[in-house]
Amino acid sequence: MKHYCPYCNSEQDYYIDKRIFKEYKGVNVNVVENVPICKKCGNELIINNIEDENLKRVYNKYREIKNIITPSEIIALRNKYNISQRELTAILGFGKMTINRYENGFLPSKSQSDYLRLIFKDECEFLNKVNEAYVANRISRKTFSKIENAINGGQSIYEHDNNYELKLYIESELKTSPNVFNGFKVLDLDKLQNLISYIASKVKLYLTSLNKYLWFIDMISYNKRAVSITGLTYVHEQYGPVIINRKYEEISKLNEKYKREDKEKNDGSIQSVITSKGNYDLSSFSNKEIEIIDYVVELLSNKSVKEISNLSHKELGWKNTERFEKISFEYADNLTILNS
């Protein structure tokens, strides 16, 4: 066997000296290392393919001892959901070549390996990461749906109902990364529907008042918990805070948990009322969230639409913003309604 020897400055025969590589990153690995030696000068040579094999043995032993995730496990995960290295990298929020390096044998840290194992074992946790990536626009709706369908047995979690397209539209319009305008909460449309149904079961809920109920609930939640309940974004409009782009119209038309009824008044105007179907589920709400919701419901239940609107006009969040401007949840620090 010949290889270029930089010491002899020529092609020379070499032999393999087998040694024990004892320690890697403080761990006793004790693996065989093949070291090429020039037969003429006796110096060690660097031969890439031999070095790669040595490193592979070290990595494999270290991976076995420290229980580090293997390249085959990562590849199996991608194959399971039919996603590319680029898609998985985007979902996890890693550097763009990270997954490629791991699949080619490079070692992740123990903490990163444990994190990968966690989300790979827990489909709900993995779907949460997929959802976060979709909201942050790191992956497309096509990638999101592909993984969602795989996890849910080939069926989207929404495809069983007749609101599927409407829900997708509402999510595409309202779902944003956590920020100061949504109370650092990602929109949960199922939770929002259950909340609206619950409110409607307690009061006569007019569409014009729905925005204020939700806004007060979210603002008080942010005041007490530093996070909103719904993840909605609100803007300043003439009669008080309103869901951005008036998407309360579309939200009110979802008919799984409640129904909307439009009635013509004597003056020709339309009055819309939301009625609960009584099938709301509060299991996803914490005790503190329910306490806040009940506080707002009790406070507003005996007030007219105009009175509720006037209450919202007293809040700095409405007073200090211009029409159609987003209302920051920073205004939740000083809420007049809490002193009512």
Residue pairs with C-beta under 8 A, 6 or more apart in sequence:
1 13
1 14
1 15
2 11
2 12
2 13
2 14
3 11
3 12
3 14
3 36
3 45
3 47
4 10
4 11
4 12
5 11
5 12
5 14
5 38
5 40
5 41
5 43
5 45
7 38
7 41
7 43
8 38
8 40
8 41
12 38
12 39
12 40
12 41
13 38
13 39
13 40
14 36
14 37
14 38
14 39
14 45
14 47
15 36
15 37
15 39
16 34
16 35
16 36
16 37
16 50
17 34
17 35
17 36
17 37
18 32
18 33
18 34
18 35
19 32
19 33
19 35
20 30
20 31
20 32
20 33
21 29
21 30
21 31
21 32
21 33
21 54
21 57
21 58
22 28
22 29
22 30
23 29
24 58
24 61
24 62
25 62
27 62
27 65
27 66
29 58
29 61
29 62
29 65
30 61
31 57
31 58
31 61
32 57
33 54
33 57
33 58
34 50
34 53
34 54
35 44
36 44
36 45
36 46
36 47
36 50
37 43
37 44
37 45
38 44
38 45
55 105
56 105
59 105
59 106
59 107
62 68
62 107
63 69
63 70
63 107
66 110
66 113
67 113
68 107
68 108
68 110
68 113
69 102
69 108
69 113
69 116
69 117
69 120
71 102
71 103
71 104
71 105
73 117
73 120
74 88
74 99
74 102
74 103
74 116
75 103
77 88
77 120
78 84
78 85
78 88
80 150
81 146
81 147
81 150
82 146
82 150
83 91
83 143
83 146
83 147
85 99
85 100
85 103
86 96
87 139
87 143
88 99
89 95
89 96
89 97
89 98
89 99
89 100
90 133
90 138
90 139
91 129
91 130
91 133
91 138
91 139
91 143
92 98
92 99
92 116
92 119
92 129
92 133
93 133
93 138
102 108
108 116
118 125
119 125
119 126
119 129
120 126
123 151
126 147
126 151
127 147
127 148
127 151
130 139
130 143
130 144
130 147
130 148
131 144
131 186
132 186
133 139
133 144
134 140
134 141
134 143
134 144
134 175
135 175
135 176
135 177
135 186
136 177
141 168
141 172
145 156
148 156
148 157
149 155
149 156
156 164
158 164
158 167
158 168
161 256
162 255
163 254
163 255
163 256
166 250
166 253
166 254
167 189
167 254
169 250
170 189
170 247
170 250
170 251
170 254
171 187
171 189
173 245
173 247
173 250
174 187
174 231
174 232
174 233
174 243
174 244
174 247
175 186
175 187
175 231
176 182
176 186
176 187
176 233
177 186
178 184
178 185
178 186
178 231
180 328
180 329
180 330
181 233
181 234
181 326
181 327
181 328
181 329
182 228
182 231
182 232
182 233
182 329
183 218
183 221
183 222
183 227
183 228
183 229
183 230
183 231
183 329
183 332
184 226
184 227
184 228
184 329
185 227
185 228
185 229
185 230
185 231
186 231
187 230
187 231
187 232
188 230
188 231
188 284
190 284
191 229
191 230
191 284
191 285
192 230
192 231
192 232
192 251
193 254
193 256
193 257
193 258
193 280
194 257
194 280
194 281
194 282
194 284
194 285
195 214
195 217
195 229
195 230
195 280
195 285
195 293
196 205
196 210
196 214
196 251
196 257
196 258
196 274
197 257
197 258
197 276
197 277
197 278
197 279
197 280
198 276
198 280
198 282
198 293
199 205
199 210
199 213
199 276
199 293
199 297
200 258
200 274
200 275
200 276
201 276
201 278
201 280
202 297
202 301
203 297
203 300
203 301
204 273
205 213
205 273
205 274
205 275
206 271
206 272
206 273
206 274
206 305
207 248
207 252
207 260
207 272
207 273
207 274
208 239
208 272
208 305
208 309
209 300
209 305
209 308
209 309
210 248
210 252
210 274
211 234
211 240
211 241
211 242
211 243
211 248
212 240
212 241
212 300
212 308
212 309
212 311
212 312
213 296
213 297
213 300
213 308
214 230
214 232
214 243
215 234
215 240
215 241
215 312
215 327
216 296
216 299
216 300
216 311
216 312
216 337
217 229
217 230
217 292
217 293
217 296
218 228
218 229
218 230
218 232
218 234
218 329
219 228
219 315
219 317
219 329
219 331
219 332
219 335
219 337
220 292
220 295
220 296
220 332
220 335
220 337
220 338
221 227
221 228
221 229
221 289
221 292
222 228
222 329
222 332
223 332
223 333
223 335
223 338
224 288
224 292
225 288
225 289
228 329
229 285
229 289
229 292
229 293
232 243
232 244
233 243
233 244
233 326
234 241
234 242
234 243
234 244
234 326
234 327
235 241
235 242
235 243
235 244
235 321
235 324
235 325
235 326
235 327
236 318
236 321
236 322
236 323
236 324
236 325
236 327
237 323
237 324
238 323
239 309
240 308
240 309
240 312
240 313
240 318
241 312
241 317
241 318
241 327
242 248
243 251
244 326
252 260
252 272
252 274
253 260
256 277
257 276
257 277
257 279
257 280
258 274
258 275
258 276
258 277
259 274
259 275
259 277
260 272
260 273
260 274
260 275
261 272
261 273
261 274
261 275
262 270
262 271
262 272
263 270
263 271
263 272
263 273
264 270
264 271
265 271
282 290
285 293
296 337
299 337
299 340
300 308
300 311
303 311
311 336
311 337
311 340
312 318
313 319
314 336
314 337
315 331
315 335
315 336
315 337
316 331
316 334
317 327
317 328
317 331
317 332
318 327
320 331
321 327
321 328
